[in-house]
């Protein structure tokens, strides 16, 4: 009897034309490190009395389908997650490389069908109506550069054969922390120890009454872009900005030697006034839990730009 192993697991993704309806083709094989995407249906204990000390059979509750996917930040496949987070990009270029610009503020987000497969069982789980709720990653000096996508799905369908057919495969070109740089108002921001970025669509689940217990949809509400920057305390530039209450533009950029790049620009970052602690003889550090808002120009909160050899997403 075969036993399922994560090393043999597969993931395929395709955008839906109709919410909750998996497309018949057009799936792409996605690189991923781990996933908790799944469907669960809890049981409700019986509250009835008069039948003795032994409880009656439990009742099934509503179905919940959601979870996280941890994936590498790379030059090609990461664009699918950016499209899920921000909507269709504006693509420019007459030939490769193409520039894909994703902008915040869209009221319409695409839904996806994601299949996770364990071929040795076999078990192929198709999650339809997947909408991206949150996308986050960390910036640091070393380690593997990965992002986490939090998804809200409509439902799960289990099969013994794949419903994704033969998915397209992309060239895996990973960005690393070594390829990263942080700038503030166009100039390099020094003394940064680590940073965190979290973009949230704050989905509103449409929990209507249905015979199958599924949701009717997941609509985006007011978005949020927050994070944290930890710096060695070498000057008062960021502290002065925090005290004055002025916004700044911060960009997180990754560039490969072959020319592919990913740049995430937050156009209006507001910094809180931090507590400057001296905890010992080591260097003094300051932590800023920043928030972003809609900027005056450009009139949006953030822009993600991906340059690669893919013509369209």
Secondary structure, 3 states (H helix, E strand, C coil): CCCCCHHHCEEEEEECCCCCCCCCCCCEECCCCEECCEEEEEEECCCCCCCCCCCCCCEEEEEEEEEEEEEECECCCHHHHHHHHHCCCEEECCCCCEEEEEECCCCCCCCEEEEEEECCCCEEEEEEEEEEEEEEEEECCCCCCEEEEEEEECEEEEECCCCCCCCECCCCCECCHHHEEEEECCEECCCEEEEEEEEECCEEEECCCCCCCCCCEEEECCCEEEEEEEEECCCCHHHHHHHHCCCEEEEEEEECCCCCEEEEEEEEEECCCCCCCCCCCCCCEEEECCEECCCCCCCCCEEEEEEECCCCC
